Amino acid sequence: MMDNKYLQKMIWFFLLAAAWELIALSGWFSPLIFPSVETILRTLYSSIISGELLQQVIFSLSLISQGLIISLLLAFIMSLLSLTSNTIAGLIDTLVAMAHPLPGIALMPLVLIWFGAGRSAIIIIIVHSVIWPLVLNLITGFRSIPQIYRLVGKNYGLNTVEIMWNIMAPASLPYFLAGFKIGWARAWRALISAEMLFGAAGSFGGLGWYIFKKRVFFDIPGVFAGIVVIIIIGVLVEDLIFDKIEKMTVKKWGMQT
Amino acid sequence: MSCFLELKDVSKSYKIEKDELSVLNDININVCKGELLTIVGPSGCGKSTLLALLAGFLEPDTGNIIKDGQSLTGPDVDRIMIFQNFEQLFPWKTVLANVVFPLKAKKIGDSMRERIDIAQKCLRKVQLEEFINYYPHQLSGGMKQRVALARALVATPEILLMDEPFGSLDSQTRDLLQDMLLKIWQEQDITIVFVTHDIREAIVLSDRIIVIDKETGSIKKIINNKLTRPRNRLGEEFSNLYQQIYELL
């Protein structure tokens, strides 16, 4: 009936907002803890206009980008190293097995003591959240490249570097994207919780800190405004960026795993 | 008979845990320039190993493989392998980009425009000029093998090594592709070593047929195929030759 999944999502979204509004208007809960959609939107609007929310968003996004770039570099180095020798592969497999199930939040007290409560501490938590699923997927991706691609590459006279760049990289892209998607989602969660715990470095503390601060002042519409922004960014990245990249690459190539 | 490609006392065995499994034993073959040679044998007789040795993917335990008086080492573009596996095309490249790939790798052609022209010419030979912008996953098996053939031809190899390339196709498509391959082979000066377990295919294509024995991993018989081309797949001589090879296997 409804082919367009965006349209369907929008319709559900408006129905849920309407239900929320009805509950808020019914007066069952105090408007202090259950603000109406209108109040939330007005708070959101004034936070955006004042520039405060935008600055927090930029702060958060800049932190997560730094974390993601560092994780990407490290993950590539680690997975390439694990291809070169079985000993290193064993070490990296062990590291992944130990660190992958460990939630970033469990490391926070330690990171706080070792590195203090600054930007670097948050980035460390992000890197920890992203790197293990990424390494896991990259190694699986490299290992599952059909032997025949490499034979064809050798047959047409490619050297090792050319085989890596022209064959291994595109052939492992579906695994890389899958790993990066998981990594992004985990990084986003880790970022918000780390910001709440570590607080502001200077005047900025990111979206997590923004929500935390609003709660301290019992500004519940403000808390919701922060949550709405977190949801919007999450959806945008997932549905626009990742979906687009997949449609342009692995889906078009019929390579989706 | 001038000898172009020569296998001299070639043997190859695989190590499986502690056992040594001998697959090829004392193989001696002379391939003439421009010849279409087929190798038949039951599965597991080592015929694919033989091609991998010729391609340079494997090295013989003993013996030599000599081309034009030179011992072969490692894979090179003078010998291009076409596999049975449809996955030999790169799924992230269009049909055209797959065929341009060897030209880029070998740095043939001065501009991208020129490379595309060369690639399109080859794709016309395999009748895929209308599909150049398709991705491999959008093609049928027969079309994929034709792209693989075009990709091999643009690299202008001296020798085509074909490892049961039509083995996974239905019989009509197989017949069509055999005729297409013959036409291309007759138009240009190329040597083909074609491995198959399909006796009919071997008879339709070859100048000579080499039958490999599975038990010993050695050559059982070399048959000169003197049927006049184009060959009638239903003729009496065809059936007689079929019978003769069938009894050898």
HADDOCK unambig.tbl for C-alpha pairs under 7 A between the chains (distance, minus, plus):
assign (segid A and resid 148 and name CA) (segid B and resid 88 and name CA) 6.04 0.50 0.50
assign (segid A and resid 149 and name CA) (segid B and resid 88 and name CA) 6.29 0.50 0.50
assign (segid A and resid 154 and name CA) (segid B and resid 75 and name CA) 6.38 0.50 0.50
assign (segid A and resid 155 and name CA) (segid B and resid 75 and name CA) 5.28 0.50 0.50
assign (segid A and resid 155 and name CA) (segid B and resid 76 and name CA) 5.36 0.50 0.50
assign (segid A and resid 155 and name CA) (segid B and resid 77 and name CA) 5.90 0.50 0.50
assign (segid A and resid 155 and name CA) (segid B and resid 80 and name CA) 6.34 0.50 0.50
assign (segid A and resid 156 and name CA) (segid B and resid 76 and name CA) 6.32 0.50 0.50
assign (segid A and resid 156 and name CA) (segid B and resid 77 and name CA) 5.12 0.50 0.50
assign (segid A and resid 156 and name CA) (segid B and resid 102 and name CA) 6.11 0.50 0.50
assign (segid A and resid 156 and name CA) (segid B and resid 105 and name CA) 6.77 0.50 0.50
assign (segid A and resid 157 and name CA) (segid B and resid 76 and name CA) 5.66 0.50 0.50
assign (segid A and resid 157 and name CA) (segid B and resid 77 and name CA) 6.20 0.50 0.50
assign (segid A and resid 157 and name CA) (segid B and resid 105 and name CA) 6.96 0.50 0.50
assign (segid A and resid 158 and name CA) (segid B and resid 105 and name CA) 6.69 0.50 0.50
assign (segid A and resid 170 and name CA) (segid B and resid 92 and name CA) 6.96 0.50 0.50
assign (segid A and resid 253 and name CA) (segid B and resid 91 and name CA) 5.66 0.50 0.50
assign (segid A and resid 253 and name CA) (segid B and resid 92 and name CA) 5.19 0.50 0.50
assign (segid A and resid 253 and name CA) (segid B and resid 135 and name CA) 6.30 0.50 0.50
assign (segid A and resid 253 and name CA) (segid B and resid 137 and name CA) 6.89 0.50 0.50
assign (segid A and resid 254 and name CA) (segid B and resid 137 and name CA) 5.82 0.50 0.50
